[in-house]
Amino acid sequence: MTNAKPPEISVIVTNFNHARYIEQAIHSILNQSLADFEVIIVDDCSTDDSRDVIEKLAREDTARIRPPIYLPKNSGKWFALNTGIASAGGSLIALQDADDASCPERLGHQRAILKYENSFHNLCGFTHCYSQADMDRAVEWKSPGGFAPPYPTMNHREVVEKVYRGFKTPGINHYFVGEDYEVHGASTLFYRQLWETGMKFLPGNMGLRCQKAEDSDHNTKMTLLLQKTSVLKEPLYAYRRNTSTNPAYLEGL
């Protein structure tokens, strides 16, 4: 018997005490128009009802949701991300925060732009959401007029300029500084091989010149070192505001 072909994309969902929100996050991935993916949920020792919700979700779709990983102690998002990626089978890695959600076209469009721009690393835009109603509206967004060239993108050079501007400017502590567009750090899609060769996630608050957030730090490192990042100018990620809960992040562990 031959082993099944691994999926192209592994979506890593890290969770800490987001039992209220993780069901929408997971369903938003399962509802993607692109079908070739797996979901890896890593729970960072939650103290709410997350495990019950995660187990229910895993039972509902055993074909695409891998057996969840439960960390024995709260170790931080950076550690949870690295743990999930280490078990991934896909050649591409995507992130999804447990309190956010993705539009159905997100993975398909990001993959298309990654290939079209010959990128190693791609991100997309997002919508700020302050309520559940905002989230429900944001995930319904679709590309007006279809999705075909010329694509709404920023190429490698444009992205590097905006990231470098933020990197060298005192007081800027996020990934991307653009006058007319924002991206979300967790909307990243990148080749797993880059992670294997050293581009791993680091803990926040290390005193390094980059950001507290693990995903922002990782994106900056990928962009400035590799200079093969593209940005898709579509708001395909719904960002739920004011829901950070992880003490490992808050304490800078």
C-alpha positions as MATLAB code, in Angstrom:
seq = 'MTNAKPPEISVIVTNFNHARYIEQAIHSILNQSLADFEVIIVDDCSTDDSRDVIEKLAREDTARIRPPIYLPKNSGKWFALNTGIASAGGSLIALQDADDASCPERLGHQRAILKYENSFHNLCGFTHCYSQADMDRAVEWKSPGGFAPPYPTMNHREVVEKVYRGFKTPGINHYFVGEDYEVHGASTLFYRQLWETGMKFLPGNMGLRCQKAEDSDHNTKMTLLLQKTSVLKEPLYAYRRNTSTNPAYLEGL';
ca = [
       0.000    0.000    0.000;
       1.327    3.433   -0.899;
       0.999    6.421    1.371;
      -1.473    9.122    0.391;
       0.007   12.165   -1.272;
       0.565   14.923    1.297;
      -1.486   18.106    0.918;
       0.150   21.122   -0.683;
      -0.699   23.519    2.170;
      -0.574   22.966    5.917;
      -2.612   25.539    7.852;
      -1.308   26.025   11.398;
      -3.888   27.236   13.923;
      -2.488   28.099   17.350;
      -4.932   28.580   20.199;
      -4.930   29.784   23.783;
      -8.300   30.290   25.493;
     -10.214   31.121   22.323;
     -13.000   28.583   22.787;
     -15.487   31.330   21.848;
     -13.867   31.999   18.490;
     -11.948   28.986   17.218;
     -14.955   27.315   15.613;
     -15.388   30.216   13.186;
     -11.630   30.236   12.519;
     -11.545   26.526   11.646;
     -14.744   26.599    9.598;
     -13.378   29.535    7.604;
     -10.422   27.358    6.579;
     -12.542   24.297    5.860;
     -14.691   26.494    3.584;
     -11.773   27.525    1.369;
     -12.275   27.357   -2.399;
      -8.853   25.681   -2.688;
      -9.138   22.078   -1.501;
      -5.566   20.793   -1.173;
      -4.750   21.499    2.483;
      -4.631   20.084    5.984;
      -5.360   21.822    9.296;
      -3.044   21.431   12.289;
      -4.408   22.811   15.567;
      -1.927   23.439   18.383;
      -3.469   24.317   21.746;
      -1.081   26.163   24.073;
      -2.411   24.655   27.319;
      -5.724   26.520   27.359;
      -7.646   26.827   30.608;
     -11.103   27.441   29.088;
     -13.294   25.010   27.127;
     -11.022   25.040   24.075;
     -10.210   21.340   24.207;
     -13.883   20.328   24.035;
     -14.451   22.618   21.041;
     -11.288   21.444   19.285;
     -12.146   17.767   19.785;
     -15.628   18.389   18.363;
     -14.152   20.111   15.303;
     -11.606   17.320   14.788;
     -14.361   14.676   14.848;
     -16.366   16.595   12.257;
     -13.607   16.481    9.616;
     -11.075   13.719   10.201;
      -9.934   13.889    6.571;
      -8.573   17.433    6.767;
      -8.053   18.174   10.472;
      -5.040   16.332   11.818;
      -5.124   14.968   15.395;
      -4.838   18.123   17.533;
      -1.655   18.854   19.464;
      -2.033   19.841   23.134;
       1.030   21.409   24.732;
       1.584   20.348   28.367;
       2.322   23.896   29.516;
       1.727   27.396   28.186;
       4.822   28.017   26.066;
       3.893   30.938   23.807;
       2.659   31.317   20.265;
       6.176   31.096   18.790;
       6.659   27.644   20.341;
       3.197   26.491   19.281;
       3.841   27.620   15.694;
       7.160   25.787   15.489;
       5.561   22.664   16.980;
       2.771   22.702   14.418;
       5.063   23.289   11.452;
       7.363   20.473   12.590;
       4.477   18.037   12.110;
       3.225   19.552    8.840;
       3.122   17.573    5.623;
       2.562   20.409    3.185;
       5.228   22.132    1.105;
       3.517   25.462    1.881;
       2.692   26.779    5.360;
      -0.220   29.120    6.109;
      -1.169   30.579    9.480;
      -4.595   31.226   10.952;
      -5.084   32.805   14.373;
      -7.760   31.058   16.427;
      -9.683   34.274   17.090;
      -9.695   35.451   13.457;
     -11.142   34.079   10.206;
     -10.333   33.860    6.486;
     -12.422   34.587    3.421;
     -13.103   31.524    1.233;
     -10.754   32.740   -1.527;
      -7.789   33.437    0.742;
      -5.610   30.345    0.259;
      -6.350   29.979   -3.445;
      -5.597   33.605   -4.263;
      -2.475   33.774   -2.097;
      -1.112   30.603   -3.648;
      -1.773   32.002   -7.131;
       0.106   35.234   -6.347;
       2.978   33.366   -4.694;
       3.489   31.499   -7.978;
       2.705   34.451  -10.252;
       5.253   36.739   -8.567;
       7.784   33.916   -8.121;
       7.741   34.654   -4.400;
       8.948   32.686   -1.405;
       6.489   34.421    0.907;
       3.096   36.106    0.479;
       0.667   38.074    2.642;
      -2.752   39.586    2.062;
      -4.800   42.471    3.400;
      -7.308   42.362    6.225;
     -10.390   43.955    7.716;
     -10.421   45.361   11.265;
     -13.332   43.723   13.110;
     -14.643   45.050   16.425;
     -17.715   42.829   16.750;
     -19.059   39.468   15.662;
     -21.175   41.247   13.062;
     -18.003   42.800   11.641;
     -16.419   39.342   11.435;
     -19.416   37.820    9.695;
     -19.444   40.606    7.094;
     -15.662   40.517    6.557;
     -15.489   36.809    5.712;
     -18.079   37.269    2.974;
     -15.774   39.516    0.932;
     -15.112   38.347   -2.636;
     -12.969   39.701   -5.432;
     -15.028   42.124   -7.518;
     -15.140   41.070  -11.131;
     -13.325   37.802  -10.570;
      -9.618   37.113  -10.101;
      -7.453   37.477  -13.199;
      -4.410   39.474  -14.391;
      -3.502   42.181  -13.846;
      -3.613   41.058  -10.216;
      -3.802   43.610   -7.370;
      -0.342   42.954   -5.982;
       2.798   44.537   -4.639;
       5.954   42.930   -5.946;
       9.130   42.132   -4.035;
      10.743   45.544   -4.398;
       7.676   47.510   -3.306;
       7.197   45.300   -0.251;
      10.852   45.489    0.791;
      10.753   49.285    0.651;
       7.733   49.442    2.964;
       9.082   46.860    5.402;
      12.541   48.451    5.530;
      11.004   51.845    6.241;
       9.340   50.425    9.335;
      12.385   48.428   10.371;
      14.657   51.474   10.467;
      12.125   53.908   11.988;
      12.218   54.239   15.805;
       8.858   53.596   17.413;
       7.521   51.371   14.636;
       6.847   47.907   15.999;
       4.922   46.175   13.256;
       5.777   44.514    9.989;
       4.559   46.669    7.147;
       4.417   50.464    6.870;
       2.225   51.522    3.971;
       0.412   54.803    3.422;
      -2.519   53.252    1.601;
      -2.586   49.577    2.558;
      -2.144   47.230    5.532;
      -1.387   43.538    5.790;
      -1.941   41.165    8.685;
       1.006   39.194   10.056;
      -0.939   35.957   10.413;
      -1.996   36.016    6.743;
       1.415   34.673    5.758;
       1.927   31.862    3.244;
       5.477   30.564    2.763;
       7.494   27.525    1.740;
       8.099   25.036    4.547;
      11.652   24.554    3.305;
      12.482   28.080    4.495;
      11.449   27.123    8.024;
      13.519   23.951    7.798;
      16.627   25.931    6.840;
      16.447   28.335    9.773;
      13.474   30.685    9.337;
      11.792   29.581   12.551;
       9.584   31.631   14.850;
      11.228   33.350   17.809;
       9.766   34.508   21.138;
       8.665   38.111   21.381;
      10.342   40.767   23.519;
      13.856   39.405   23.024;
      15.322   42.874   22.726;
      16.064   42.337   19.045;
      15.209   45.065   16.577;
      12.026   43.783   15.449;
       8.556   43.304   16.849;
       6.915   41.815   19.906;
       4.570   39.740   17.760;
       6.060   36.470   16.547;
       4.397   36.633   13.160;
       5.499   40.225   12.500;
       9.065   39.370   13.462;
       9.019   36.310   11.216;
       7.601   38.231    8.263;
      10.191   41.000    8.609;
      13.015   38.492    8.719;
      11.684   36.648    5.674;
      11.185   39.840    3.664;
      14.468   41.599    4.420;
      16.688   38.533    4.198;
      15.126   36.817    1.192;
      13.694   39.801   -0.722;
      11.147   37.530   -2.402;
       7.919   38.635   -0.705;
       4.699   39.598   -2.464;
       1.536   41.178   -1.079;
      -1.947   40.531   -2.415;
      -4.000   43.711   -2.102;
      -7.239   42.015   -1.158;
      -8.799   42.004    2.364;
      -9.006   38.225    2.670;
      -8.333   38.031    6.409;
     -10.797   39.075    9.144;
      -8.876   40.383   12.160;
     -10.779   40.334   15.444;
      -9.528   43.241   17.540;
      -8.754   43.280   21.282;
      -8.790   39.539   21.977;
      -5.141   38.709   22.857;
      -5.081   36.368   25.862;
      -1.823   34.444   25.917;
       0.226   35.157   29.076;
       3.400   33.892   27.431;
       3.024   36.723   24.917;
       1.998   39.317   27.477;
       4.939   38.518   29.760;
       7.451   38.322   26.936;
       8.496   34.723   27.652;
];
